[in-house]
Amino acid sequence: MAISNLAVVDKRAQIGVNVSIGPYAIIHGDVQIGDGCEIHAHANIMDGTIIGKDTHIFQGAIVGSVPQDLKYKGEDTKLVIRSNVSIREYCTINKGTAASGETRINDHALIMAYVHVAHDCVIGSHAIIANNVNLAGHVEIDAYAIIGGMTAVQQFVSIGESSFIAGGTLVRKDVPPYIKVAREPLSYVGINSVGLRRRGFSVDRINRIKDLYRVLFVKYKNISIALEEMDVALPESDEKVEIVQFIKSSKQGLIRGFRQNRGNDY
């Protein structure tokens, strides 16, 4: 364990073995830090934070601060950061409210500099959140999703597994798994084939996903008709089950397909 003499560590904090804490970092009392973690200079780990092993929290990050939610009345809630997570410089991550009890960041997620993660968000394993992204409360981001820099995500939005969101966009609707989205208003622009190939998806599997989204977004059918055609015309597969389940469970509504008419986007 290497704890700087200039760090402020509450005696009640539970610190694992081989943990490094840099100068001027502040570790509050109701905190658990797992083995092998590295807390860099000026980071602030606040009450209610639980950190898994081998996680790195970089300079100036503030994690576990109270929610920016007027309904929060000081209830005992948590920020849970799992193992092998990287939280870069000057991120701000709030703990949960009574609505769910916790904010959660799962294994191997990468949260780049200046990201804000609001209360009750859930970030999936291996997700990448690029610089200056702002997540409002209750946002759910599934595993392997990538959110481009300077993106703002509205509260209660769900973002599906292995999706890719272009930088500088506004996400007001749910984004289904395995797709790329861009433009304003945010629209479907294709399958995230590069990301899927990197994950080892076969060509046949990627083509099955393309066929499903061709019905939903390219043919421009409404959702109920698209679901009927998927059910009747396309073969059963794990991808079909996952995509249909995501569509049916959407609470914010889905992003739309991209249309062009006389050169104008709408």
Secondary structure, DSSP 8 states (H G I E B T S, - for coil): -EE-TT-EE-TTSEE-TT-EE-TT-EE-SSEEE-TT-EE-TT-EE-TTEEE-TT-EE-TT-EEEE--S-TT--S---EEEE-TT-EE-TT-EEE---TTTSEEEE-TT-EE-TT-EE-TT-EE-TT-EE-TT-EE-TT-EE-TT-EE-TT-EE-TT-EE-TT-EE-TT-EE-SBB-TTEEEETTTTEEEEE-HHHHHHTT--HHHHHHHHHHHIIIIIS---HHHHHHHHHHHS---HHHHHHHHHHHH-SS-B-EE--EETTEE-
